[in-house]
Amino acid sequence: MQTELTNIVGENNFILNPGSQDKRLIDHRGYFHGKASSIVFPQTTEQLSQLVMYCYENDLSLVPQGGNTGYGGGATPDQTGNQILVCLEKMNSIIEVDKVNFTMTVEAGVILATIQQAAEQSNMFFPLSLGAEGSCQIGGNISTNAGGLSVLKYGNTRDLVLGLEVVLPDGRVLNDLNKLRKNNTGYNLTQLFAGAEGSLGIITKAVLKTFPLPTQRCCLMLAFANIEQLYQFYSLSRQQSADCINSFEYISSASLSLVNHGPVDASFPLNNDYSHYALVEFSCSSNLFELEPVVEKILELAFEQQIIIDGVMAQSESQRKSMWRFREAIPETERLLGGSIKHDISLPISKISEFLNAIEIRLKQVTENFYTSVYGHIGDGNLHFNLLHSKESNATKFKQQFEQKLSTIIYELTKELGGSFSAEHGIGQLKLRQLQQYKDPMALMTMNAIKTAIDPKNTMNPGKLINN
Ligand SMILES: Cc1cc2nc3c(=O)[nH]c(=O)nc-3n(C[C@H](O)[C@H](O)[C@H](O)COP(=O)(O)OP(=O)(O)OC[C@H]3O[C@@H](n4cnc5c(N)ncnc54)[C@H](O)[C@@H]3O)c2cc1C
């Protein structure tokens, strides 16, 4: 294979028989350890196309990898040692910034933070934002249809993509790299590859939507007596701010207490006595009106109507950062305390209260040996409902003993209430069983039919998303 790889990508662009400790062979959370016959770093679509064609002809399977920050193990090869890991990091150019069209055309290996910065340099805004933005790549974001902190206003990644170039499983190149906002010519192929987790082809280029750069931001930390009030504030503030909210993040008293007693240094601007908190950020790009007085008026109305019981507005950029720092400290604290049994669920917003009221009672029928950390992008109906071992027990043992039982209870109730067991982290190889269990059978059949039609030899990221 050395000769073929040298001919296709050049001698400096692959590693043969990588050692098992190579970090690219282990997923971000350390759940999956894979092996690969080689790791290849193509530099152009043409090289990648030739590589995939070679694999197709020789029945070799491939695993695409971006920044390797995904939560489902989708970018980790299997244990056979026969798969080829394809890393996109050398395909990292920003091809074009089109200020008139409000688009950017980029290669798939560009780091998300680089895209944000390039947009800003052109006085535009690329709104996808998440904790891994300094290392995840746009190809990985599109393939996992990542959500993040601004979904409320701008949508998930798939809503930010206009066109794609993709190397198909037989090596041919699909060019759907259009900049059009209207293109009513049949199936939307670009959307088929968004969220496909590399199971249908390797994304090589993308046309992304950009937006006017926000020039004003107002950030609040608020306390609520119950979830119903939290959603009253959500409606009020969306209505009265002319939908200027870009983030509406939930912090439960359990997550607050976890951070306050944990190893991460983060300060919270409100008193700790309440049950529910929200970090709410408003933004707008206009300089023709002032956002802050509007937000102050909304706060006034909310206090008058007794929707909020406490609240503070960031008075400086450093206070705003400190509020966000607290929100980001929650998953960091969980990790430093030995990890949690994570659940990334979504529910119709109207059902969240019912879920939260019922779930702990059901879980406690299995064990009382846990405590919760509940936070998330609640404006999108997305909760991270995580379970930690109680202090006297061991995190690994707790997961081994209880993960399956507790997670099943959470996913069953989520399903009963019309929700999804995977809101934004996808399937990968971690949630294959749940996909079979909770997805509509006809939807599964259609997904299988699409996979078989596009990848008849099942050489493109086999065993991920769809277990053919
Ligand atoms: C600290 C942290 C915070 C996070 N926060 C969020 C969050 O708020 N919201 C959220 O949705 N997610 C979040 N995530 C997970 C997030 O989805 C991923 O981090 C990111 O989108 C994956 O990008 P990546 O480049 O790392 O992809 P990888 O992990 O490398 O790959 C992910 C999947 O995409 C496939 N893939 C990668 N590149 C390509 C390509 N070019 N073509 C085809 N397939 C490809 C892989 O095969 C794999 O199946 C977070 C992760 C971390 C570590």
PDBQT file of the ligand as one rigid body, heavy atoms in Angstrom, charges set to zero:
ROOT
HETATM    1  C1  LIG A 501     -15.826  20.803  24.563  1.00  0.00    +0.000 C 
HETATM    2  C2  LIG A 501     -16.843  20.355  23.532  1.00  0.00    +0.000 A 
HETATM    3  C3  LIG A 501     -18.024  21.056  23.393  1.00  0.00    +0.000 A 
HETATM    4  C4  LIG A 501     -18.974  20.655  22.459  1.00  0.00    +0.000 A 
HETATM    5  N1  LIG A 501     -20.112  21.370  22.376  1.00  0.00    +0.000 NA
HETATM    6  C5  LIG A 501     -21.028  21.019  21.473  1.00  0.00    +0.000 A 
HETATM    7  C6  LIG A 501     -22.232  21.760  21.350  1.00  0.00    +0.000 A 
HETATM    8  O1  LIG A 501     -22.488  22.700  22.094  1.00  0.00    +0.000 OA
HETATM    9  N2  LIG A 501     -23.095  21.376  20.383  1.00  0.00    +0.000 N 
HETATM   10  C7  LIG A 501     -22.856  20.322  19.553  1.00  0.00    +0.000 A 
HETATM   11  O2  LIG A 501     -23.677  20.025  18.686  1.00  0.00    +0.000 OA
HETATM   12  N3  LIG A 501     -21.744  19.608  19.669  1.00  0.00    +0.000 NA
HETATM   13  C8  LIG A 501     -20.834  19.919  20.592  1.00  0.00    +0.000 A 
HETATM   14  N4  LIG A 501     -19.697  19.179  20.697  1.00  0.00    +0.000 N 
HETATM   15  C9  LIG A 501     -19.544  18.029  19.792  1.00  0.00    +0.000 C 
HETATM   16  C10 LIG A 501     -19.412  18.576  18.357  1.00  0.00    +0.000 C 
HETATM   17  O3  LIG A 501     -20.437  18.071  17.535  1.00  0.00    +0.000 OA
HETATM   18  C11 LIG A 501     -18.198  18.216  17.696  1.00  0.00    +0.000 C 
HETATM   19  O4  LIG A 501     -17.199  18.712  18.520  1.00  0.00    +0.000 OA
HETATM   20  C12 LIG A 501     -17.969  18.783  16.276  1.00  0.00    +0.000 C 
HETATM   21  O5  LIG A 501     -19.099  19.178  15.551  1.00  0.00    +0.000 OA
HETATM   22  C13 LIG A 501     -17.318  17.684  15.491  1.00  0.00    +0.000 C 
HETATM   23  O6  LIG A 501     -16.365  18.243  14.654  1.00  0.00    +0.000 OA
HETATM   24  P1  LIG A 501     -14.969  17.508  14.437  1.00  0.00    +0.000 P 
HETATM   25  O7  LIG A 501     -14.274  18.232  13.338  1.00  0.00    +0.000 OA
HETATM   26  O8  LIG A 501     -14.225  17.347  15.682  1.00  0.00    +0.000 OA
HETATM   27  O9  LIG A 501     -15.450  16.098  13.874  1.00  0.00    +0.000 OA
HETATM   28  P2  LIG A 501     -14.919  14.638  14.248  1.00  0.00    +0.000 P 
HETATM   29  O10 LIG A 501     -15.108  14.351  15.674  1.00  0.00    +0.000 OA
HETATM   30  O11 LIG A 501     -13.580  14.447  13.691  1.00  0.00    +0.000 OA
HETATM   31  O12 LIG A 501     -15.965  13.754  13.396  1.00  0.00    +0.000 OA
HETATM   32  C14 LIG A 501     -17.316  13.712  13.733  1.00  0.00    +0.000 C 
HETATM   33  C15 LIG A 501     -18.073  12.891  12.664  1.00  0.00    +0.000 C 
HETATM   34  O13 LIG A 501     -18.028  13.565  11.415  1.00  0.00    +0.000 OA
HETATM   35  C16 LIG A 501     -17.358  12.773  10.422  1.00  0.00    +0.000 C 
HETATM   36  N5  LIG A 501     -16.548  13.706   9.634  1.00  0.00    +0.000 N 
HETATM   37  C17 LIG A 501     -15.593  14.559  10.074  1.00  0.00    +0.000 A 
HETATM   38  N6  LIG A 501     -15.131  15.303   9.054  1.00  0.00    +0.000 NA
HETATM   39  C18 LIG A 501     -15.805  14.892   7.941  1.00  0.00    +0.000 A 
HETATM   40  C19 LIG A 501     -15.786  15.272   6.565  1.00  0.00    +0.000 A 
HETATM   41  N7  LIG A 501     -14.983  16.231   6.118  1.00  0.00    +0.000 N 
HETATM   42  N8  LIG A 501     -16.630  14.637   5.706  1.00  0.00    +0.000 NA
HETATM   43  C20 LIG A 501     -17.464  13.661   6.148  1.00  0.00    +0.000 A 
HETATM   44  N9  LIG A 501     -17.513  13.255   7.416  1.00  0.00    +0.000 NA
HETATM   45  C21 LIG A 501     -16.701  13.870   8.309  1.00  0.00    +0.000 A 
HETATM   46  C22 LIG A 501     -16.571  11.744  11.197  1.00  0.00    +0.000 C 
HETATM   47  O14 LIG A 501     -16.396  10.558  10.434  1.00  0.00    +0.000 OA
HETATM   48  C23 LIG A 501     -17.460  11.522  12.402  1.00  0.00    +0.000 C 
HETATM   49  O15 LIG A 501     -18.494  10.628  12.081  1.00  0.00    +0.000 OA
HETATM   50  C24 LIG A 501     -18.726  19.531  21.626  1.00  0.00    +0.000 A 
HETATM   51  C25 LIG A 501     -17.530  18.834  21.759  1.00  0.00    +0.000 A 
HETATM   52  C26 LIG A 501     -16.595  19.223  22.710  1.00  0.00    +0.000 A 
HETATM   53  C27 LIG A 501     -15.323  18.448  22.840  1.00  0.00    +0.000 C 
ENDROOT
TORSDOF 0
